Amino acid sequence: MTSAPASPDLPAADQVGAATLERMARADAYNRWMYDRLASWIGRRIIEIGSGIGNMSQFLVGRERLVLTDTEPAYRAYLQRRFADVSGIRVTSLTLPAASDSLISERFDTVVCLNVLEHIADDRGSLAAIHRLLQPGGRLVLLVPALPGIYGTLDRQLGHQRRYTPRLLRERYAEAGFRLLRLEYFNLAGVPGWWFTGRVLKRDLIPTGGLALFDALVPLFRLERLIPWRVGQSLIAIGEKTA
């Protein structure tokens, strides 16, 4: 794992998004928890869509091939600095639903797309583009916000077009040509905090104090996997390209 420089202080166009990424960078236990839930589906030739400042990218280093992408120039410059000493990593621009021939020719076995699809108006076209990036049998590892009923100011400030339901993701995957291998909720404990902060307090940013407490309690929250039925703040959807 490659640690981040102490204070990115990013000159990004989206200051709310940049501040959120910087705060989430300090949530080490949460970031590790998310990765651990996805790790078994991730292969050796990976493209990460919407890498931001590398909060998840840090867990992906050491593979055969890793391409990190983002639409924001400030994030790409930061990723270049952060992973400058790591071999086998390419940092480039990717704006869905477009996908360049050079990226398609890489024949990735895994696309990692975490908290990105909800920002894009054309999610159908974006999933079709992701499908083209994968070799046959390749996997899309997707995480998106769930539960439309908790949509609030945090979502609006982050530019979320929607929060997803299992039914909507099943439909989108089928339309794009993916076989759905797994669909499950993630982060039950995050639901009340997101609802209260965004719908009641109407805050624009995740409070740092609340995030630190949440991160400290992640070992307890990991036990959600023992619950046979649950909801969660996010949805994890694993899709396989069948042709």
DRENLO-44168 format. One line per field, with one value per residue (C-alpha): residue number from 1; x, y, z; chain. Coordinates in steps of 0.5 Angstrom, whole numbers, m for minus. Layout:
N
nr <- (NUM:...) .
east <- (X:...) .
north <- (Y:...) .
up <- (Z:...) .
kette <- (A:...) .
This chain:
243
nr <- (1:2:3:4:5:6:7:8:9:10:11:12:13:14:15:16:17:18:19:20:21:22:23:24:25:26:27:28:29:30:31:32:33:34:35:36:37:38:39:40:41:42:43:44:45:46:47:48:49:50:51:52:53:54:55:56:57:58:59:60:61:62:63:64:65:66:67:68:69:70:71:72:73:74:75:76:77:78:79:80:81:82:83:84:85:86:87:88:89:90:91:92:93:94:95:96:97:98:99:100:101:102:103:104:105:106:107:108:109:110:111:112:113:114:115:116:117:118:119:120:121:122:123:124:125:126:127:128:129:130:131:132:133:134:135:136:137:138:139:140:141:142:143:144:145:146:147:148:149:150:151:152:153:154:155:156:157:158:159:160:161:162:163:164:165:166:167:168:169:170:171:172:173:174:175:176:177:178:179:180:181:182:183:184:185:186:187:188:189:190:191:192:193:194:195:196:197:198:199:200:201:202:203:204:205:206:207:208:209:210:211:212:213:214:215:216:217:218:219:220:221:222:223:224:225:226:227:228:229:230:231:232:233:234:235:236:237:238:239:240:241:242:243) .
east <- (0:3:1:m1:2:0:m4:m6:m9:m12:m13:m19:m25:m30:m28:m33:m31:m24:m25:m29:m24:m19:m23:m24:m17:m16:m21:m16:m21:m26:m22:m19:m26:m29:m23:m23:m31:m28:m21:m24:m27:m21:m16:m9:m10:m14:m17:m20:m25:m25:m19:m19:m13:m12:m16:m17:m12:m7:m9:m9:m1:3:m1:1:m2:m6:m9:m11:m16:m20:m23:m20:m13:m11:m13:m9:m3:m3:m4:2:6:3:5:11:16:11:12:7:2:m1:m5:m9:m16:m23:m29:m35:m39:m33:m27:m21:m18:m12:m15:m20:m14:m11:m16:m17:m19:m22:m26:m26:m31:m33:m38:m37:m43:m48:m45:m46:m52:m52:m51:m53:m48:m42:m44:m43:m37:m34:m36:m32:m26:m26:m24:m29:m30:m27:m31:m34:m33:m38:m40:m45:m50:m56:m63:m66:m70:m64:m62:m60:m55:m49:m51:m53:m47:m43:m46:m50:m55:m58:m58:m59:m64:m62:m68:m65:m58:m60:m64:m57:m53:m57:m58:m50:m49:m46:m48:m49:m45:m46:m51:m51:m51:m45:m45:m51:m48:m47:m55:m57:m51:m52:m59:m59:m53:m56:m63:m64:m58:m57:m50:m45:m39:m39:m37:m29:m31:m37:m32:m27:m32:m35:m28:m26:m32:m31:m29:m36:m39:m36:m40:m46:m44:m47:m54:m58:m62:m60:m60:m54:m51:m48:m49:m44:m45:m40:m42:m38:m37:m40:m38) .
north <- (0:7:12:19:26:29:35:35:42:40:46:42:45:42:44:40:34:35:37:30:26:29:27:20:19:20:14:8:3:5:5:m2:m5:m3:m6:m12:m13:m13:m16:m23:m20:m16:m19:m17:m12:m7:0:4:10:16:15:21:22:15:13:6:6:5:m2:m4:m3:m9:m12:m14:m7:m1:5:10:15:21:27:32:35:36:29:26:31:29:21:22:25:20:14:16:11:5:1:m1:5:9:16:18:22:18:22:17:15:16:10:11:6:6:4:m1:m5:m6:m12:m11:m16:m12:m5:m2:4:6:12:15:12:16:23:21:23:18:11:7:9:9:2:0:4:0:m7:m5:m4:m11:m17:m23:m26:m19:m16:m10:m8:m3:1:6:10:6:8:14:16:18:23:30:36:31:28:35:38:32:32:26:25:19:14:6:1:m7:m7:m1:m4:m11:m7:m3:m9:m13:m7:m7:m14:m16:m22:m20:m25:m21:m16:m14:m8:m5:0:m1:3:9:10:14:18:20:21:26:30:31:31:34:38:39:40:40:36:30:32:31:29:24:21:20:16:12:10:8:3:0:m7:m7:m5:m11:m16:m14:m19:m24:m21:m25:m19:m12:m5:m1:6:3:m3:m7:m10:m15:m16:m21:m19:m26:m24) .
up <- (0:m2:3:1:2:8:5:m2:m2:m9:m14:m16:m20:m15:m8:m5:m8:m7:1:1:m2:3:9:6:5:13:14:14:17:12:6:8:9:3:m1:3:1:m7:m7:m9:m15:m17:m22:m25:m31:m28:m30:m24:m27:m22:m18:m15:m10:m10:m3:m7:m12:m6:m5:m12:m13:m15:m20:m27:m30:m27:m30:m26:m29:m27:m31:m26:m28:m21:m19:m24:m23:m15:m17:m22:m16:m11:m15:m19:m16:m17:m24:m28:m27:m32:m30:m36:m37:m38:m39:m39:m43:m48:m48:m53:m57:m53:m47:m50:m53:m46:m45:m38:m34:m28:m28:m21:m21:m14:m13:m20:m24:m20:m22:m30:m33:m38:m34:m39:m44:m39:m37:m45:m45:m39:m43:m48:m44:m41:m45:m45:m38:m35:m29:m27:m20:m18:m12:m12:m7:m5:m2:m6:0:4:m2:1:1:1:m5:m9:m7:m9:m16:m15:m21:m17:m11:m14:m12:m14:m19:m23:m23:m25:m31:m33:m32:m37:m42:m42:m43:m36:m33:m25:m21:m14:m12:m4:0:4:10:14:19:15:13:19:19:12:13:19:16:9:10:17:18:11:11:5:7:12:19:21:28:26:20:25:30:25:22:29:30:23:26:29:23:19:23:18:14:19:18:13:11:11:7:7:4:m2:m7:m9:m16:m20:m27:m32:m39:m43:m50) .
kette <- (A:A:A:A:A:A:A:A:A:A:A:A:A:A:A:A:A:A:A:A:A:A:A:A:A:A:A:A:A:A:A:A:A:A:A:A:A:A:A:A:A:A:A:A:A:A:A:A:A:A:A:A:A:A:A:A:A:A:A:A:A:A:A:A:A:A:A:A:A:A:A:A:A:A:A:A:A:A:A:A:A:A:A:A:A:A:A:A:A:A:A:A:A:A:A:A:A:A:A:A:A:A:A:A:A:A:A:A:A:A:A:A:A:A:A:A:A:A:A:A:A:A:A:A:A:A:A:A:A:A:A:A:A:A:A:A:A:A:A:A:A:A:A:A:A:A:A:A:A:A:A:A:A:A:A:A:A:A:A:A:A:A:A:A:A:A:A:A:A:A:A:A:A:A:A:A:A:A:A:A:A:A:A:A:A:A:A:A:A:A:A:A:A:A:A:A:A:A:A:A:A:A:A:A:A:A:A:A:A:A:A:A:A:A:A:A:A:A:A:A:A:A:A:A:A:A:A:A:A:A:A:A:A:A:A:A:A:A:A:A:A:A:A) .
